[in-house]
């Protein structure tokens, strides 16, 4: 299939006013220059730490482009506009780096609230959370390593399991799928095992609980095949979100520092091939596995569409979703939606200061994936020319 489906910029930027399109052009021009990103993120961190009055500036530029608002109610106008264009929403409470039990309980309450919110809101069929939103990274790591837990650590772990169970049960009761994000490999084994446990309990009829496979890890297809065997034996459905991955530099640095083989594919091409192999395996086993394709890669989207046509899988089959981040790859999201595919935007939200670590990571990731930033700029330029801005 020709990639021309993704060239329609009128459809891609249908929700952007001229001034919003200009803001997007400015932001991606800035992000394309690595020194500017480094200086800008350092200045932003400093300004927020010393309480300089910069929140208004951040809110009107990078925050409003990449985030839905400071609260779920704040996001409703964004969600409604997206849904009118055929695109659903996944609200992601993007507050990171919390460390104590009260904060983990607060995160659970927020995800439960969002899941209730999703039940009432047709535009939001999916909920999401990070494992480290529900418990300390160190505990995840110790359980992943098979370490013997002290009594207080065992108490912490039991609370994490209880939190997972509460939200997965809520997801099943409200019929709202819940996506559980992937994180660093040295804590992920415990998360994989716990999510599989939740699937065995709550995915008896269909996929409600979804784990995340970061396909820059070369072992993920093998992991999925093992999980598939377990699911057949225990009689449950699998839900997976597949992405390329978000912690590559950290993963490679740690592997080098500690002297073990990196879990990351050796090249971008190997990662792309691995992602597409995982994708093919899922479509070959769609009766057992539902998928959320979290990708900004046009070739992978075209491959999925081609497979669906070949296998006569309806574009709106509820076992297949495509997803992109809010503020990025609108040419994929809106053009797929116009063809009848299930599409959702991941919409981060939360207080400006609390969401800044997410936004900074987004800027840094875009800088390191120069091709993607250039593609965004190329499409924005084409739309500016079409509108004669």
Residue pairs with C-beta under 8 A, 6 or more apart in sequence:
1 302
1 305
1 306
1 309
3 298
3 299
3 302
5 302
5 335
5 336
5 339
6 12
6 298
6 301
6 331
6 332
6 335
7 331
7 382
8 331
8 335
8 338
9 331
9 379
9 380
9 382
9 383
9 386
10 383
10 386
11 334
11 335
11 338
12 330
12 331
12 333
12 334
12 335
12 379
12 383
13 21
13 330
13 334
13 379
13 380
13 383
14 85
14 334
15 81
15 82
15 85
15 330
15 334
16 24
16 330
18 387
18 389
20 65
21 380
21 383
21 384
21 387
21 389
22 384
22 389
23 61
23 64
23 65
24 65
24 327
24 376
24 380
25 377
25 380
25 381
25 384
26 61
27 61
27 62
27 65
28 366
28 373
28 376
28 377
28 380
29 377
30 36
30 37
30 40
31 37
31 363
31 366
31 367
31 373
32 367
32 370
32 373
32 374
32 377
33 367
34 367
37 363
37 364
37 367
40 363
41 360
41 363
41 364
44 54
44 58
44 356
44 360
45 356
45 360
47 54
48 54
48 55
48 353
48 356
55 352
55 353
58 352
58 356
59 352
62 359
62 363
63 352
63 355
63 359
65 327
66 325
66 326
66 327
66 328
66 348
66 359
66 362
67 94
67 326
67 327
67 347
67 348
67 349
67 350
67 355
67 359
68 74
68 75
68 78
68 79
68 89
68 91
68 326
68 347
68 348
68 349
69 75
69 78
69 349
70 349
70 350
70 351
70 352
71 349
72 91
72 113
72 114
72 117
72 349
74 349
75 89
75 91
75 347
75 349
78 89
78 326
78 347
79 89
79 91
79 121
79 123
79 124
79 347
80 123
82 88
82 89
82 123
82 345
83 89
83 122
83 123
85 334
85 337
86 334
86 337
86 338
86 343
87 333
87 334
87 337
87 343
87 344
87 345
88 123
88 124
88 125
88 126
88 342
88 343
88 344
88 345
89 123
89 124
89 344
89 345
89 347
90 124
90 126
90 127
90 128
90 179
90 323
90 344
90 345
90 346
90 347
91 114
91 117
91 118
91 124
91 127
91 128
91 347
91 349
92 128
92 346
92 347
92 348
92 349
93 107
93 110
93 111
93 114
93 129
93 133
93 348
93 349
93 350
94 348
94 349
94 350
94 354
94 355
94 358
95 107
95 133
95 350
95 351
95 354
95 355
96 130
96 354
96 357
96 358
97 357
98 104
98 107
98 133
99 136
101 156
101 159
104 133
104 134
104 135
104 159
104 160
104 163
105 163
107 129
107 133
107 134
108 133
108 134
108 163
108 166
108 167
111 127
111 128
111 129
111 133
111 167
111 178
112 166
112 167
112 170
114 127
115 127
115 167
115 170
115 171
115 174
115 176
115 178
116 170
116 174
117 124
118 124
118 125
118 126
118 127
118 174
118 176
119 174
119 175
119 176
125 176
125 177
125 344
126 176
126 177
126 178
126 179
126 292
126 321
126 344
127 167
127 171
127 176
127 177
127 178
127 179
128 178
128 179
128 180
128 181
128 346
129 167
129 178
129 180
129 181
130 180
130 181
130 183
131 140
131 160
131 180
131 181
131 183
131 187
131 191
131 194
132 140
132 183
132 187
134 160
134 163
134 164
135 156
135 157
135 159
135 160
135 163
136 156
137 183
137 184
137 187
139 149
139 153
139 156
139 157
139 160
140 160
140 183
140 187
140 190
140 191
141 186
141 187
141 190
142 149
142 153
143 149
143 157
143 189
143 190
144 186
144 187
144 188
144 189
144 190
144 191
145 186
149 157
160 194
161 194
164 194
164 195
164 198
165 198
165 201
167 178
168 178
168 198
168 201
168 202
168 208
168 209
169 202
170 176
171 177
171 178
171 202
171 208
171 209
172 202
172 208
175 208
176 208
177 207
177 208
177 209
177 210
177 239
177 292
178 208
178 209
178 210
179 210
179 212
179 239
179 241
179 292
180 191
180 195
180 209
180 210
180 211
180 212
181 212
181 241
182 188
182 191
182 211
182 212
182 213
182 214
182 243
182 245
182 246
183 191
183 247
184 247
184 250
184 251
185 217
185 247
185 251
185 263
186 254
191 211
192 211
192 223
195 209
195 211
196 211
196 227
196 230
198 209
199 207
199 209
199 211
199 231
199 236
199 237
199 238
199 239
200 230
200 231
200 234
200 236
201 236
202 208
202 209
203 209
203 236
203 237
203 238
203 239
204 235
204 236
204 237
205 237
206 237
206 290
207 237
207 238
207 239
207 289
207 290
207 319
208 239
209 239
210 239
210 240
210 241
210 290
210 292
211 239
211 240
211 241
212 240
212 241
212 242
212 243
212 294
213 220
213 223
213 224
213 240
213 241
213 242
213 243
213 278
214 220
214 243
214 244
214 245
214 246
214 247
215 242
215 243
215 244
215 245
215 271
215 274
215 275
215 278
216 244
216 245
216 248
216 251
216 264
216 265
216 271
216 274
217 245
217 263
217 264
217 265
217 274
218 263
218 264
218 265
218 270
218 274
219 263
220 274
220 278
221 274
221 277
221 278
221 281
224 238
224 240
224 278
224 281
224 282
224 289
225 281
227 238
228 238
228 285
228 288
228 289
231 237
231 238
231 288
232 288
237 288
237 289
237 290
238 288
238 289
238 290
239 289
239 290
239 291
239 292
240 282
240 289
240 290
240 291
240 292
241 291
241 292
241 293
241 294
241 323
242 275
242 278
242 279
242 282
242 291
242 292
242 293
242 294
242 295
243 294
243 295
244 271
244 272
244 275
244 295
244 297
245 264
245 271
246 361
246 365
248 264
249 368
251 262
251 263
251 264
252 262
252 264
255 261
255 262
255 263
255 264
256 262
264 271
265 271
265 274
272 297
272 299
272 300
275 295
275 297
275 300
276 300
276 303
279 291
279 293
279 300
279 303
279 304
279 307
280 303
280 307
282 289
282 291
283 291
283 304
283 307
283 308
283 311
283 313
286 311
286 313
286 317
286 319
286 320
289 319
290 318
290 319
290 320
291 319
291 320
291 321
292 321
292 322
292 323
292 344
293 300
293 301
293 304
293 320
293 321
293 322
293 323
294 323
294 324
294 346
295 301
295 322
295 323
295 324
296 324
296 325
296 328
296 329
296 332
296 372
298 332
301 322
301 332
301 336
304 320
304 322
305 315
305 336
305 339
305 341
307 313
308 314
308 315
308 317
308 320
313 320
315 339
315 340
315 341
315 342
316 340
316 341
316 342
317 342
318 342
320 341
320 342
321 342
321 343
321 344
322 332
322 333
322 336
322 341
322 342
322 343
322 344
323 343
323 344
323 345
323 346
324 330
324 332
324 333
324 343
324 345
324 346
325 345
325 346
325 348
325 362
326 345
326 346
326 347
326 348
328 366
328 372
328 376
329 372
329 376
331 379
333 343
333 345
334 343
336 343
337 343
348 355
348 358
348 359
349 355
366 372
366 373
367 373
